Amino acid sequence: MTLPRATYRLQLREGMTFAKARERLGPLKALGITHLYLSPIFTAATGSSHGYDVTDPTEVEPCLGGREGFEALSRAAQDHGLGIVIDIVPNHTAFSLDNPWLRDVLRHGERSRWARHFDIDWGAGRLVLPFLPEPFEAMLEAGRIEAREGEDGPILCAGDLEIPLTPHPLTDEERAGEPGALRDLHARQAWRLAHWELERDGVTHRRFFNVTGLIGMRVEDEQVFEDTHALILDLVRGGWIQGLRVDHVDGLADPANIWGGSARRWATSPSGSRRSSWARSACRHGRSRAPPATRPARPSPAS
């Protein structure tokens, strides 16, 4: 597969699926396009219009057609002599209850397998969840906070939110919705709920710029990199992807060495041919704007 000479960007979602993308391959080939350039293909937050708020980096988004649909698109593209380049977002995932790794952290706290995958400042106290439409006490007094058993264990319900609780049986008082019992239950968690507007600047996780709904990932850690990039590496090794565009390298702990360690393996296929990758920098040299939670930011290269 040749290096990209002319790419065509397709923003997936909102009606643009892998099947719809296949319909455009013929006309794109006729235009002289060499590579189809896709927005992130991984499972993202419910209702996401762009896909950069990934919730599960180990799964191809079902609403786009899943892995089967993506492989069908890749086969069809190669039949037309086209390669595929995809956007990946190693810097962050969605800070939302749709994120299964984050839900496990909420239930098990620092004991969770995924606790160190996220860039959380555990030394600053409980993980702040600024998800509430109004202050916790106001919702508690209005009877809009309750505790009950969920499918995977006890949960605290706050309006439409269902937040995992530590895996302990609920007391009769907690089930009955007694304010004092619910207040104490909330205080025993590894997290605390906050009004989205009043405490948005008191967050304890590294954000994407000032976007609280995106949480930094510690991909400088070898295990975190392996877990977050296993599917990407598998797709590259299988020949389904011919290039990667890396979004927001500015937020990474060591952007200059993002291709070090395990990352080198995705650049080479089993046959030994080289894959292509490109990085997007949002800041000038020396002006990293990602506020770190647990480690100092390093200057990033100019775009």
C-alpha positions as CSV (number, residue, x, y, z in Angstrom):
1,M,0.0,0.0,0.0
2,T,1.4,3.4,-1.0
3,L,1.8,6.4,1.3
4,P,-1.2,8.7,1.3
5,R,-1.1,11.2,-1.6
6,A,-4.7,12.4,-1.4
7,T,-6.9,11.6,1.6
8,Y,-10.7,12.1,2.0
9,R,-12.0,12.7,5.5
10,L,-15.2,11.0,6.5
11,Q,-16.8,12.0,9.8
12,L,-18.5,8.9,11.1
13,R,-21.8,8.9,13.1
14,E,-25.0,10.8,12.6
15,G,-26.0,8.5,9.7
16,M,-22.5,7.9,8.3
17,T,-21.8,4.2,9.0
18,F,-19.2,1.8,7.6
19,A,-21.8,0.6,5.1
20,K,-22.5,4.1,4.0
21,A,-18.8,4.8,3.6
22,R,-18.5,1.8,1.3
23,E,-20.9,3.4,-1.1
24,R,-18.5,6.3,-1.6
25,L,-15.4,4.2,-2.5
26,G,-16.0,4.2,-6.3
27,P,-16.4,7.9,-6.7
28,L,-13.5,8.6,-4.4
29,K,-11.2,6.3,-6.4
30,A,-12.3,8.1,-9.6
31,L,-11.3,11.5,-8.0
32,G,-7.8,10.2,-7.4
33,I,-8.1,9.6,-3.6
34,T,-5.6,7.2,-2.3
35,H,-6.7,6.8,1.4
36,L,-10.0,7.1,3.3
37,Y,-9.4,9.0,6.5
38,L,-11.9,8.1,9.2
39,S,-12.8,9.7,12.6
40,P,-12.4,7.4,15.6
41,I,-14.1,4.0,15.1
42,F,-14.2,2.9,18.7
43,T,-17.2,2.8,21.1
44,A,-17.9,6.3,22.3
45,A,-20.3,8.0,24.7
46,T,-24.0,7.6,24.1
47,G,-25.2,10.1,21.5
48,S,-21.7,11.2,20.6
49,S,-21.6,13.0,17.2
50,H,-17.8,12.9,16.7
51,G,-16.4,9.8,18.5
52,Y,-13.5,11.4,20.2
53,D,-15.1,10.7,23.6
54,V,-14.2,7.0,23.5
55,T,-15.7,4.8,26.3
56,D,-14.3,1.5,25.2
57,P,-11.1,1.4,23.2
58,T,-11.4,-2.4,23.0
59,E,-14.5,-2.4,20.8
60,V,-15.4,-1.1,17.4
61,E,-18.6,1.0,17.7
62,P,-21.6,-1.2,17.2
63,C,-23.8,1.6,15.9
64,L,-21.3,2.1,13.0
65,G,-21.4,-1.6,12.1
66,G,-19.0,-3.1,14.6
67,R,-15.8,-4.9,13.7
68,E,-17.5,-7.0,11.1
69,G,-18.7,-3.8,9.3
70,F,-15.3,-2.2,9.6
71,E,-13.5,-5.2,8.1
72,A,-16.0,-5.2,5.3
73,L,-15.2,-1.6,4.6
74,S,-11.5,-2.2,4.7
75,R,-11.8,-5.2,2.2
76,A,-13.9,-3.1,-0.1
77,A,-11.5,-0.2,0.1
78,Q,-8.5,-2.4,-0.7
79,D,-10.5,-3.9,-3.7
80,H,-10.7,-0.3,-5.0
81,G,-6.9,0.3,-4.3
82,L,-7.6,2.5,-1.4
83,G,-6.0,2.5,2.1
84,I,-7.6,3.5,5.4
85,V,-6.2,5.9,7.9
86,I,-8.0,6.3,11.3
87,D,-7.9,8.8,14.1
88,I,-6.9,7.5,17.5
89,V,-7.0,9.3,20.8
90,P,-4.4,8.0,23.2
91,N,-4.6,11.1,25.4
92,H,-8.1,10.6,26.9
93,T,-11.3,8.7,27.1
94,A,-14.8,9.8,28.2
95,F,-15.3,10.8,31.8
96,S,-18.8,9.4,31.9
97,L,-20.8,6.6,33.4
98,D,-20.8,5.0,29.9
99,N,-17.1,4.2,30.4
100,P,-16.9,0.6,31.8
101,W,-13.3,1.0,33.2
102,L,-14.4,4.2,35.0
103,R,-17.4,2.4,36.4
104,D,-15.2,-0.2,37.9
105,V,-13.0,2.5,39.4
106,L,-16.1,4.1,41.0
107,R,-17.1,0.7,42.5
108,H,-13.7,-0.4,43.7
109,G,-11.8,2.8,44.1
110,E,-8.0,2.6,44.1
111,R,-8.3,-1.3,44.3
112,S,-9.7,-1.4,40.8
113,R,-7.6,-2.9,38.0
114,W,-8.2,0.3,36.0
115,A,-7.5,2.9,38.8
116,R,-4.0,3.6,37.5
117,H,-5.0,3.7,33.9
118,F,-6.7,7.0,34.4
119,D,-4.7,10.2,35.3
120,I,-6.4,10.8,38.7
121,D,-4.9,12.6,41.6
122,W,-5.8,10.2,44.3
123,G,-3.7,12.3,46.7
124,A,-6.2,15.1,46.4
125,G,-9.0,13.1,48.0
126,R,-12.0,11.5,46.6
127,L,-12.6,11.5,42.8
128,V,-14.9,14.4,42.0
129,L,-17.8,13.6,39.8
130,P,-19.3,17.0,38.7
131,F,-22.4,15.3,37.1
132,L,-25.2,16.8,39.2
133,P,-27.7,19.4,37.8
134,E,-27.8,21.0,41.3
135,P,-25.9,20.6,44.6
136,F,-26.0,17.2,46.3
137,E,-27.6,18.5,49.5
138,A,-30.4,20.1,47.5
139,M,-31.2,16.9,45.7
140,L,-31.0,14.9,48.9
141,E,-33.5,17.2,50.6
142,A,-35.8,17.0,47.6
143,G,-35.8,13.2,47.8
144,R,-34.0,12.8,44.5
145,I,-31.2,10.7,45.9
146,E,-31.8,7.0,46.5
147,A,-29.9,3.8,46.9
148,R,-30.9,0.4,45.4
149,E,-29.6,-2.8,43.9
150,G,-28.5,-2.6,40.3
151,E,-27.7,-5.4,37.9
152,D,-24.0,-5.4,38.9
153,G,-24.3,-4.4,42.5
154,P,-25.6,-1.5,44.6
155,I,-26.0,1.9,43.0
156,L,-26.7,5.4,44.1
157,C,-29.4,7.1,41.9
158,A,-29.3,10.9,41.6
159,G,-31.9,12.0,39.1
160,D,-31.2,10.0,36.0
161,L,-27.7,9.0,37.1
162,E,-26.9,5.5,38.4
163,I,-23.5,5.6,40.1
164,P,-21.8,2.3,41.2
165,L,-21.4,1.9,45.0
166,T,-18.8,-0.1,46.9
167,P,-19.8,-3.8,46.8
168,H,-21.4,-3.9,50.3
169,P,-25.0,-4.8,51.2
170,L,-27.3,-1.8,51.6
171,T,-28.8,-1.2,55.0
172,D,-32.6,-0.8,55.6
173,E,-32.1,2.9,56.3
174,E,-30.2,3.4,53.0
175,R,-32.9,1.5,51.1
176,A,-35.6,3.5,52.8
177,G,-34.0,6.8,51.6
178,E,-33.2,8.3,55.0
179,P,-31.2,11.4,54.3
180,G,-28.6,10.8,57.1
181,A,-28.0,7.3,55.9
182,L,-27.6,8.3,52.3
183,R,-25.3,11.2,53.2
184,D,-23.1,8.7,55.2
185,L,-23.2,6.2,52.3
186,H,-22.1,8.9,49.9
187,A,-19.3,9.9,52.2
188,R,-17.9,6.4,52.3
189,Q,-17.3,6.2,48.5
190,A,-14.1,6.7,46.7
191,W,-15.8,9.5,44.8
192,R,-18.1,12.4,45.6
193,L,-20.9,13.9,43.5
194,A,-20.8,17.6,42.8
195,H,-22.9,20.2,41.0
196,W,-21.5,20.5,37.5
197,E,-21.4,24.3,37.5
198,L,-20.2,25.1,41.1
199,E,-17.3,22.6,41.3
200,R,-16.2,22.2,37.7
201,D,-12.8,23.7,38.6
202,G,-12.3,21.4,41.6
203,V,-11.9,18.2,39.6
204,T,-9.3,15.7,40.5
205,H,-8.6,14.2,37.1
206,R,-6.5,15.5,34.2
207,R,-8.8,16.9,31.6
208,F,-8.6,17.6,27.9
209,F,-7.9,21.3,28.2
210,N,-10.9,22.4,30.3
211,V,-13.3,19.8,29.1
212,T,-14.3,18.0,32.3
213,G,-16.1,15.2,30.4
214,L,-12.7,13.9,29.1
215,I,-10.2,12.2,31.4
216,G,-6.5,11.7,30.7
217,M,-5.1,8.2,30.2
218,R,-1.6,7.3,31.5
219,V,-0.4,5.7,28.3
220,E,3.2,6.4,29.3
221,D,2.7,3.3,31.5
222,E,3.4,0.1,29.4
223,Q,0.4,-1.8,30.7
224,V,-2.0,1.1,30.1
225,F,-0.7,1.4,26.6
226,E,-1.1,-2.3,25.9
227,D,-4.7,-2.3,27.3
228,T,-5.8,0.9,25.4
229,H,-4.2,0.0,22.1
230,A,-4.7,-3.8,21.9
231,L,-7.5,-3.5,19.3
232,I,-5.7,-0.9,17.3
233,L,-2.6,-3.1,17.1
234,D,-4.7,-6.1,16.2
235,L,-6.3,-4.2,13.3
236,V,-2.9,-3.0,12.0
237,R,-1.4,-6.4,12.2
238,G,-4.4,-7.8,10.3
239,G,-3.9,-5.4,7.5
240,W,-7.3,-3.6,8.1
241,I,-5.6,-0.2,8.7
242,Q,-2.8,1.4,6.6
243,G,-2.2,4.5,8.7
244,L,-2.9,6.2,12.0
245,R,-3.4,9.8,12.8
246,V,-2.7,10.5,16.5
247,D,-4.9,13.2,18.0
248,H,-3.7,15.6,20.7
249,V,-0.2,14.4,21.5
250,D,0.2,17.6,23.6
251,G,-1.5,16.0,26.5
252,L,0.8,13.0,26.7
253,A,3.5,12.7,29.4
254,D,6.2,12.2,26.7
255,P,4.8,13.1,23.3
256,A,8.2,12.8,21.6
257,N,8.4,9.2,22.6
258,I,4.9,8.1,21.9
259,W,6.3,5.6,19.4
260,G,8.7,4.1,22.0
261,G,8.3,0.7,23.6
262,S,5.2,-1.3,22.6
263,A,4.2,1.5,20.2
264,R,6.9,0.5,17.7
265,R,5.2,-2.8,17.1
266,W,2.2,-1.2,15.4
267,A,4.4,0.5,12.8
268,T,5.5,-2.8,11.3
269,S,3.3,-5.5,9.8
270,P,4.1,-9.2,10.0
271,S,5.5,-9.0,6.5
272,G,7.9,-6.3,7.6
273,S,6.3,-3.5,5.6
274,R,6.1,-0.1,7.4
275,R,2.8,1.5,8.5
276,S,2.3,5.2,8.6
277,S,1.4,7.5,11.5
278,W,0.9,11.2,12.0
279,A,0.5,13.3,15.1
280,R,-1.5,16.4,15.7
281,S,-0.2,19.0,18.0
282,A,-2.6,21.7,19.3
283,C,0.0,23.9,21.0
284,R,3.3,25.5,20.0
285,H,6.6,24.2,21.4
286,G,6.8,24.6,25.1
287,R,3.2,25.5,25.6
288,S,1.5,22.3,26.7
289,R,-2.0,23.3,27.9
290,A,-3.1,20.0,29.4
291,P,-3.3,20.5,33.2
292,P,-1.6,17.3,34.6
293,A,-3.1,15.5,37.6
294,T,-0.2,13.4,38.7
295,R,2.8,14.4,36.7
296,P,4.4,17.4,35.1
297,A,3.6,18.2,31.5
298,R,6.4,18.2,29.0
299,P,6.6,20.6,26.0
300,S,5.3,19.2,22.8
301,P,6.6,19.6,19.2
302,A,5.1,22.3,17.0
303,S,2.5,21.2,14.6
